[in-house]
């Protein structure tokens, strides 16, 4: 997809090296055991090798964790929307959707003891079984994205999304007006995208105690599908 900025990869990886986060194998891992009170519903994100990842997460009082990750490729490749649920530290379910010419949905559920209770892959309407190796790989990916989310939440890396305005402000999906301090390169990129679009472009960016970083710019409306705390 041409909607996203490949040139943002290097600046972001070096910029978000927060004081108590380690960058290892492309995944941020928290190095502190001290946790401050975090809001139950959070949004964050990071740069992966081939694109950007946005994460929404809700931690309920009963110990359940619901996490949605959206991977958006820079150019070639397909958008992936992955939904995970845990009860405490036990993975309960995964619904993994990949868009494209051959859309695919993988559904896996586990019982209260962690044993596999359901598995299915559906490609173009055709249902298939998954191998044990494939299930183990997706379990590993689930653990990795949750640890990444833990680290980003601890580091107070927050995802924001909204629509670009002519006065170079952004109306967020929550209806607030924001003026993030993008550097000249990213500001010029947004302005150029807006000049070539008949409607306001969508902008996604990250904020942290260290500053602000642009994540994504697209013609599609991010706010039309962004999860909301009360319904997530």
Phi and psi in degrees as GROMACS dihedral restraints (atoms count N, CA, C in turn):
[ dihedral_restraints ]
;  ai    aj    ak    al  type     phi  dphi    fc
    3     4     5     6     1   -86.1    20    10
    4     5     6     7     1     7.4    20    10
    6     7     8     9     1   -75.8    20    10
    7     8     9    10     1   -15.0    20    10
    9    10    11    12     1  -120.9    20    10
   10    11    12    13     1   162.2    20    10
   12    13    14    15     1  -100.8    20    10
   13    14    15    16     1   102.8    20    10
   15    16    17    18     1   -65.5    20    10
   16    17    18    19     1   -33.0    20    10
   18    19    20    21     1   -68.3    20    10
   19    20    21    22     1    -6.2    20    10
   21    22    23    24     1   -83.3    20    10
   22    23    24    25     1    -8.7    20    10
   24    25    26    27     1   -60.9    20    10
   25    26    27    28     1   -57.2    20    10
   27    28    29    30     1   -62.6    20    10
   28    29    30    31     1   -48.7    20    10
   30    31    32    33     1   -57.8    20    10
   31    32    33    34     1   -39.3    20    10
   33    34    35    36     1   -69.0    20    10
   34    35    36    37     1   -43.8    20    10
   36    37    38    39     1   -62.4    20    10
   37    38    39    40     1   -36.0    20    10
   39    40    41    42     1   -82.5    20    10
   40    41    42    43     1   -30.2    20    10
   42    43    44    45     1   -70.3    20    10
   43    44    45    46     1   -41.4    20    10
   45    46    47    48     1   -91.5    20    10
   46    47    48    49     1    29.2    20    10
   48    49    50    51     1   -81.6    20    10
   49    50    51    52     1    79.8    20    10
   51    52    53    54     1   -68.1    20    10
   52    53    54    55     1   160.7    20    10
   54    55    56    57     1   -58.5    20    10
   55    56    57    58     1   -32.9    20    10
   57    58    59    60     1  -119.0    20    10
   58    59    60    61     1    32.3    20    10
   60    61    62    63     1  -125.8    20    10
   61    62    63    64     1   140.2    20    10
   63    64    65    66     1  -110.1    20    10
   64    65    66    67     1   141.3    20    10
   66    67    68    69     1   -99.4    20    10
   67    68    69    70     1   112.2    20    10
   69    70    71    72     1  -138.6    20    10
   70    71    72    73     1   118.9    20    10
   72    73    74    75     1    60.7    20    10
   73    74    75    76     1    30.2    20    10
   75    76    77    78     1    82.3    20    10
   76    77    78    79     1     2.8    20    10
   78    79    80    81     1  -122.1    20    10
   79    80    81    82     1   134.0    20    10
   81    82    83    84     1   -82.7    20    10
   82    83    84    85     1   131.5    20    10
   84    85    86    87     1  -126.1    20    10
   85    86    87    88     1   131.0    20    10
   87    88    89    90     1   -70.1    20    10
   88    89    90    91     1   143.4    20    10
   90    91    92    93     1  -112.5    20    10
   91    92    93    94     1     4.0    20    10
   93    94    95    96     1  -116.5    20    10
   94    95    96    97     1   140.8    20    10
   96    97    98    99     1   -92.0    20    10
   97    98    99   100     1    -5.0    20    10
   99   100   101   102     1   -85.0    20    10
  100   101   102   103     1   124.5    20    10
  102   103   104   105     1  -122.0    20    10
  103   104   105   106     1   126.4    20    10
  105   106   107   108     1   -87.3    20    10
  106   107   108   109     1   163.6    20    10
  108   109   110   111     1   -61.0    20    10
  109   110   111   112     1   127.5    20    10
  111   112   113   114     1  -113.6    20    10
  112   113   114   115     1   147.4    20    10
  114   115   116   117     1   -64.2    20    10
  115   116   117   118     1   150.3    20    10
  117   118   119   120     1   -67.0    20    10
  118   119   120   121     1   -27.9    20    10
  120   121   122   123     1  -118.2    20    10
  121   122   123   124     1   123.0    20    10
  123   124   125   126     1  -136.8    20    10
  124   125   126   127     1   158.1    20    10
  126   127   128   129     1  -133.1    20    10
  127   128   129   130     1   137.1    20    10
  129   130   131   132     1  -149.4    20    10
  130   131   132   133     1  -169.2    20    10
  132   133   134   135     1  -178.8    20    10
  133   134   135   136     1   172.2    20    10
  135   136   137   138     1  -163.9    20    10
  136   137   138   139     1   171.2    20    10
  138   139   140   141     1   -96.5    20    10
  139   140   141   142     1   126.8    20    10
  141   142   143   144     1   -99.3    20    10
  142   143   144   145     1   175.7    20    10
  144   145   146   147     1   -60.3    20    10
  145   146   147   148     1   -40.7    20    10
  147   148   149   150     1  -105.8    20    10
  148   149   150   151     1     3.1    20    10
  150   151   152   153     1   175.0    20    10
  151   152   153   154     1  -158.0    20    10
  153   154   155   156     1  -114.4    20    10
  154   155   156   157     1   146.0    20    10
  156   157   158   159     1  -118.8    20    10
  157   158   159   160     1   128.0    20    10
  159   160   161   162     1  -112.3    20    10
  160   161   162   163     1   139.7    20    10
  162   163   164   165     1  -129.8    20    10
  163   164   165   166     1   129.1    20    10
  165   166   167   168     1  -116.9    20    10
  166   167   168   169     1   141.1    20    10
  168   169   170   171     1  -146.6    20    10
  169   170   171   172     1   140.9    20    10
  171   172   173   174     1  -131.8    20    10
  172   173   174   175     1   123.8    20    10
  174   175   176   177     1  -105.7    20    10
  175   176   177   178     1   118.1    20    10
  177   178   179   180     1   -94.8    20    10
  178   179   180   181     1   160.9    20    10
  180   181   182   183     1   -64.8    20    10
  181   182   183   184     1   -24.5    20    10
  183   184   185   186     1   -81.6    20    10
  184   185   186   187     1     4.9    20    10
  186   187   188   189     1    93.5    20    10
  187   188   189   190     1    -2.1    20    10
  189   190   191   192     1   -79.5    20    10
  190   191   192   193     1   147.6    20    10
  192   193   194   195     1  -127.8    20    10
  193   194   195   196     1   127.8    20    10
  195   196   197   198     1  -118.0    20    10
  196   197   198   199     1   124.7    20    10
  198   199   200   201     1  -132.0    20    10
  199   200   201   202     1   132.0    20    10
  201   202   203   204     1  -120.1    20    10
  202   203   204   205     1   124.7    20    10
  204   205   206   207     1  -117.8    20    10
  205   206   207   208     1   138.1    20    10
  207   208   209   210     1  -124.2    20    10
  208   209   210   211     1   116.1    20    10
  210   211   212   213     1   -98.3    20    10
  211   212   213   214     1   125.2    20    10
  213   214   215   216     1  -117.4    20    10
  214   215   216   217     1   115.5    20    10
  216   217   218   219     1   -72.1    20    10
  217   218   219   220     1   152.8    20    10
  219   220   221   222     1   -66.2    20    10
  220   221   222   223     1   -50.5    20    10
  222   223   224   225     1  -132.7    20    10
  223   224   225   226     1   -87.9    20    10
  225   226   227   228     1   -81.0    20    10
  226   227   228   229     1   149.1    20    10
  228   229   230   231     1   121.0    20    10
  229   230   231   232     1   176.5    20    10
  231   232   233   234     1  -118.3    20    10
  232   233   234   235     1   148.0    20    10
  234   235   236   237     1   -68.4    20    10
  235   236   237   238     1   138.0    20    10
  237   238   239   240     1  -122.2    20    10
  238   239   240   241     1   129.0    20    10
  240   241   242   243     1  -119.8    20    10
  241   242   243   244     1   112.3    20    10
  243   244   245   246     1  -117.3    20    10
  244   245   246   247     1   128.6    20    10
  246   247   248   249     1  -114.2    20    10
  247   248   249   250     1   124.5    20    10
  249   250   251   252     1  -125.0    20    10
  250   251   252   253     1   146.4    20    10
  252   253   254   255     1  -136.8    20    10
  253   254   255   256     1   136.3    20    10
  255   256   257   258     1  -124.4    20    10
  256   257   258   259     1   153.8    20    10
  258   259   260   261     1  -116.5    20    10
  259   260   261   262     1   105.6    20    10
  261   262   263   264     1    66.6    20    10
  262   263   264   265     1  -125.4    20    10
  264   265   266   267     1   -97.9    20    10
  265   266   267   268     1     2.3    20    10
  267   268   269   270     1   -93.0    20    10
  268   269   270   271     1   124.3    20    10
  270   271   272   273     1   -69.9    20    10
  271   272   273   274     1   127.0    20    10
  273   274   275   276     1   -99.5    20    10
  274   275   276   277     1   -43.2    20    10
  276   277   278   279     1  -157.6    20    10
  277   278   279   280     1   157.7    20    10
  279   280   281   282     1  -139.0    20    10
  280   281   282   283     1   131.8    20    10
  282   283   284   285     1  -126.2    20    10
  283   284   285   286     1   109.7    20    10
  285   286   287   288     1  -114.9    20    10
  286   287   288   289     1   114.0    20    10
  288   289   290   291     1  -114.5    20    10
  289   290   291   292     1   131.6    20    10
  291   292   293   294     1  -119.0    20    10
  292   293   294   295     1   124.6    20    10
  294   295   296   297     1   -85.6    20    10
  295   296   297   298     1   173.1    20    10
  297   298   299   300     1   132.5    20    10
  298   299   300   301     1  -167.0    20    10
  300   301   302   303     1   -65.5    20    10
  301   302   303   304     1   -29.7    20    10
  303   304   305   306     1  -124.2    20    10
  304   305   306   307     1    76.2    20    10
  306   307   308   309     1   -60.0    20    10
  307   308   309   310     1   143.2    20    10
  309   310   311   312     1  -132.8    20    10
  310   311   312   313     1   140.5    20    10
  312   313   314   315     1  -129.7    20    10
  313   314   315   316     1   126.2    20    10
  315   316   317   318     1  -111.0    20    10
  316   317   318   319     1   127.1    20    10
  318   319   320   321     1  -122.4    20    10
  319   320   321   322     1   126.4    20    10
  321   322   323   324     1  -135.6    20    10
  322   323   324   325     1   133.4    20    10
  324   325   326   327     1  -130.9    20    10
  325   326   327   328     1   149.3    20    10
  327   328   329   330     1  -125.0    20    10
  328   329   330   331     1   151.5    20    10
  330   331   332   333     1   -84.5    20    10
  331   332   333   334     1  -176.5    20    10
  333   334   335   336     1   -63.1    20    10
  334   335   336   337     1   -22.1    20    10
  336   337   338   339     1   -93.4    20    10
  337   338   339   340     1     1.9    20    10
  339   340   341   342     1    87.7    20    10
  340   341   342   343     1     3.6    20    10
  342   343   344   345     1   -82.1    20    10
  343   344   345   346     1   148.1    20    10
  345   346   347   348     1   -65.0    20    10
  346   347   348   349     1   128.2    20    10
  348   349   350   351     1  -116.1    20    10
  349   350   351   352     1   -21.3    20    10
  351   352   353   354     1  -159.1    20    10
  352   353   354   355     1   141.2    20    10
  354   355   356   357     1  -151.1    20    10
  355   356   357   358     1   141.7    20    10
  357   358   359   360     1  -164.3    20    10
  358   359   360   361     1   139.5    20    10
  360   361   362   363     1  -116.2    20    10
  361   362   363   364     1   131.8    20    10
  363   364   365   366     1  -122.0    20    10
  364   365   366   367     1   119.9    20    10
  366   367   368   369     1  -124.0    20    10
  367   368   369   370     1   117.5    20    10
  369   370   371   372     1    52.0    20    10
  370   371   372   373     1    39.4    20    10
  372   373   374   375     1    83.9    20    10
  373   374   375   376     1    -6.9    20    10
  375   376   377   378     1   -94.3    20    10
  376   377   378   379     1   127.2    20    10
  378   379   380   381     1   -93.5    20    10
  379   380   381   382     1   136.6    20    10
  381   382   383   384     1  -135.8    20    10
  382   383   384   385     1   162.2    20    10
  384   385   386   387     1   -91.7    20    10
  385   386   387   388     1   160.1    20    10
  387   388   389   390     1  -107.9    20    10
  388   389   390   391     1   146.0    20    10
  390   391   392   393     1   -79.2    20    10
  391   392   393   394     1   161.8    20    10
  393   394   395   396     1   -60.8    20    10
  394   395   396   397     1   -35.4    20    10
  396   397   398   399     1   -66.2    20    10
  397   398   399   400     1   -39.2    20    10
  399   400   401   402     1   -66.1    20    10
  400   401   402   403     1   -41.0    20    10
  402   403   404   405     1   -64.9    20    10
  403   404   405   406     1   -42.8    20    10
  405   406   407   408     1   -62.1    20    10
  406   407   408   409     1   -38.9    20    10
  408   409   410   411     1   -63.9    20    10
  409   410   411   412     1   -43.3    20    10
  411   412   413   414     1   -69.2    20    10
  412   413   414   415     1   -32.0    20    10
  414   415   416   417     1   -64.4    20    10
  415   416   417   418     1   -41.6    20    10
  417   418   419   420     1   -61.3    20    10
  418   419   420   421     1   -44.6    20    10
  420   421   422   423     1   -62.9    20    10
  421   422   423   424     1   -36.4    20    10
  423   424   425   426     1   -64.1    20    10
  424   425   426   427     1   -44.5    20    10
  426   427   428   429     1   -62.6    20    10
  427   428   429   430     1   -39.8    20    10
  429   430   431   432     1   -65.3    20    10
  430   431   432   433     1   -44.5    20    10
  432   433   434   435     1   -68.6    20    10
  433   434   435   436     1   -32.3    20    10
  435   436   437   438     1   -69.6    20    10
  436   437   438   439     1   -41.4    20    10
  438   439   440   441     1   -63.7    20    10
  439   440   441   442     1   -38.0    20    10
  441   442   443   444     1   -62.8    20    10
  442   443   444   445     1   -44.3    20    10
  444   445   446   447     1   -61.3    20    10
  445   446   447   448     1   -42.5    20    10
  447   448   449   450     1   -55.7    20    10
  448   449   450   451     1   -46.3    20    10
  450   451   452   453     1   -66.7    20    10
  451   452   453   454     1   -42.9    20    10
  453   454   455   456     1   -66.2    20    10
  454   455   456   457     1   -39.0    20    10
  456   457   458   459     1   -65.3    20    10
  457   458   459   460     1   -43.6    20    10
  459   460   461   462     1   -62.2    20    10
  460   461   462   463     1   -38.6    20    10
  462   463   464   465     1   -80.9    20    10
  463   464   465   466     1     1.7    20    10
  465   466   467   468     1    58.5    20    10
  466   467   468   469     1    39.7    20    10
  468   469   470   471     1   -88.4    20    10
  469   470   471   472     1   114.1    20    10
  471   472   473   474     1  -115.9    20    10
  472   473   474   475     1   133.9    20    10
  474   475   476   477     1   -89.2    20    10
  475   476   477   478     1   135.4    20    10
  477   478   479   480     1  -126.4    20    10
  478   479   480   481     1   147.5    20    10
  480   481   482   483     1  -139.4    20    10
  481   482   483   484     1   150.9    20    10
  483   484   485   486     1  -179.1    20    10
  484   485   486   487     1  -169.4    20    10
  486   487   488   489     1  -110.1    20    10
  487   488   489   490     1   137.6    20    10
  489   490   491   492     1   -74.4    20    10
  490   491   492   493     1   136.1    20    10
  492   493   494   495     1  -107.7    20    10
  493   494   495   496     1   158.9    20    10
  495   496   497   498     1   -62.8    20    10
  496   497   498   499     1   -27.2    20    10
  498   499   500   501     1   -87.1    20    10
  499   500   501   502     1    15.0    20    10
  501   502   503   504     1    68.9    20    10
  502   503   504   505     1    21.2    20    10
  504   505   506   507     1   -99.3    20    10
  505   506   507   508     1   173.3    20    10
  507   508   509   510     1  -128.1    20    10
  508   509   510   511     1   129.2    20    10
  510   511   512   513     1   -90.5    20    10
  511   512   513   514     1   112.4    20    10
  513   514   515   516     1   -70.6    20    10
  514   515   516   517     1   165.9    20    10
  516   517   518   519     1   -64.1    20    10
  517   518   519   520     1   -18.5    20    10
  519   520   521   522     1   -88.3    20    10
  520   521   522   523     1    -2.2    20    10
  522   523   524   525     1    93.5    20    10
  523   524   525   526     1     6.8    20    10
  525   526   527   528     1   -92.5    20    10
  526   527   528   529     1   154.2    20    10
  528   529   530   531     1   -99.8    20    10
  529   530   531   532     1   126.4    20    10
  531   532   533   534     1  -127.7    20    10
  532   533   534   535     1   151.2    20    10
  534   535   536   537     1  -129.0    20    10
  535   536   537   538     1    74.6    20    10
  537   538   539   540     1   -63.2    20    10
  538   539   540   541     1   145.8    20    10
  540   541   542   543     1   -90.5    20    10
  541   542   543   544     1    83.8    20    10
  543   544   545   546     1   -81.4    20    10
  544   545   546   547     1   150.2    20    10
  546   547   548   549     1   -74.2    20    10
  547   548   549   550     1   171.1    20    10
  549   550   551   552     1   -62.2    20    10
  550   551   552   553     1   -35.5    20    10
  552   553   554   555     1   -61.7    20    10
  553   554   555   556     1   -50.6    20    10
  555   556   557   558     1   -70.6    20    10
  556   557   558   559     1   -35.7    20    10
  558   559   560   561     1   -62.2    20    10
  559   560   561   562     1   -43.3    20    10
  561   562   563   564     1   -64.0    20    10
  562   563   564   565     1   -37.2    20    10
  564   565   566   567     1   -62.8    20    10
  565   566   567   568     1   -46.1    20    10
  567   568   569   570     1   -62.0    20    10
  568   569   570   571     1   -45.1    20    10
  570   571   572   573     1   -60.5    20    10
  571   572   573   574     1   -40.5    20    10
  573   574   575   576     1   -65.8    20    10
  574   575   576   577     1   -42.7    20    10
  576   577   578   579     1   -62.3    20    10
  577   578   579   580     1   -40.0    20    10
  579   580   581   582     1   -67.7    20    10
  580   581   582   583     1   -36.7    20    10
  582   583   584   585     1   -62.6    20    10
  583   584   585   586     1   -27.7    20    10
  585   586   587   588     1   -97.9    20    10
  586   587   588   589     1     9.9    20    10
  588   589   590   591     1  -121.6    20    10
  589   590   591   592     1   138.7    20    10
  591   592   593   594     1   -79.6    20    10
  592   593   594   595     1   -14.3    20    10
  594   595   596   597     1  -131.4    20    10
  595   596   597   598     1   163.2    20    10
  597   598   599   600     1   -57.2    20    10
  598   599   600   601     1   132.1    20    10
  600   601   602   603     1   -76.7    20    10
  601   602   603   604     1   156.3    20    10
  603   604   605   606     1   -91.4    20    10
  604   605   606   607     1   142.3    20    10
  606   607   608   609     1  -128.1    20    10
  607   608   609   610     1   135.2    20    10
  609   610   611   612     1  -121.6    20    10
  610   611   612   613     1   135.1    20    10
  612   613   614   615     1  -145.9    20    10
  613   614   615   616     1   162.6    20    10
  615   616   617   618     1  -111.6    20    10
  616   617   618   619     1   142.7    20    10
  618   619   620   621     1  -127.5    20    10
  619   620   621   622     1   149.0    20    10
  621   622   623   624     1  -154.5    20    10
  622   623   624   625     1   170.4    20    10
  624   625   626   627     1   -53.9    20    10
  625   626   627   628     1   -26.9    20    10
  627   628   629   630     1   -80.5    20    10
  628   629   630   631     1   -15.8    20    10
  630   631   632   633     1   145.1    20    10
  631   632   633   634     1  -155.0    20    10
  633   634   635   636     1  -127.7    20    10
  634   635   636   637     1   143.9    20    10
  636   637   638   639     1  -143.0    20    10
  637   638   639   640     1   129.0    20    10
  639   640   641   642     1   -66.7    20    10
  640   641   642   643     1   139.9    20    10
  642   643   644   645     1  -112.8    20    10
  643   644   645   646     1   -53.2    20    10
  645   646   647   648     1  -144.3    20    10
  646   647   648   649     1   150.1    20    10
  648   649   650   651     1  -135.4    20    10
  649   650   651   652     1   133.6    20    10
  651   652   653   654     1  -153.9    20    10
  652   653   654   655     1   158.2    20    10
  654   655   656   657     1   -78.0    20    10
  655   656   657   658     1   -23.4    20    10
  657   658   659   660     1   -71.4    20    10
  658   659   660   661     1   157.3    20    10
  660   661   662   663     1   -91.3    20    10
  661   662   663   664     1   102.4    20    10
  663   664   665   666     1   -61.7    20    10
  664   665   666   667     1   -36.0    20    10
  666   667   668   669     1   -69.5    20    10
  667   668   669   670     1   -21.5    20    10
  669   670   671   672     1   -68.6    20    10
  670   671   672   673     1   -20.8    20    10
  672   673   674   675     1  -128.7    20    10
  673   674   675   676     1     0.0    20    10
  675   676   677   678     1   -58.9    20    10
  676   677   678   679     1   130.6    20    10
  678   679   680   681     1   -60.4    20    10
  679   680   681   682     1   148.9    20    10
  681   682   683   684     1  -115.6    20    10
  682   683   684   685     1   144.7    20    10
  684   685   686   687     1   -57.5    20    10
  685   686   687   688     1   -40.6    20    10
  687   688   689   690     1   -76.6    20    10
  688   689   690   691     1   -16.9    20    10
  690   691   692   693     1  -116.1    20    10
  691   692   693   694     1    -2.3    20    10
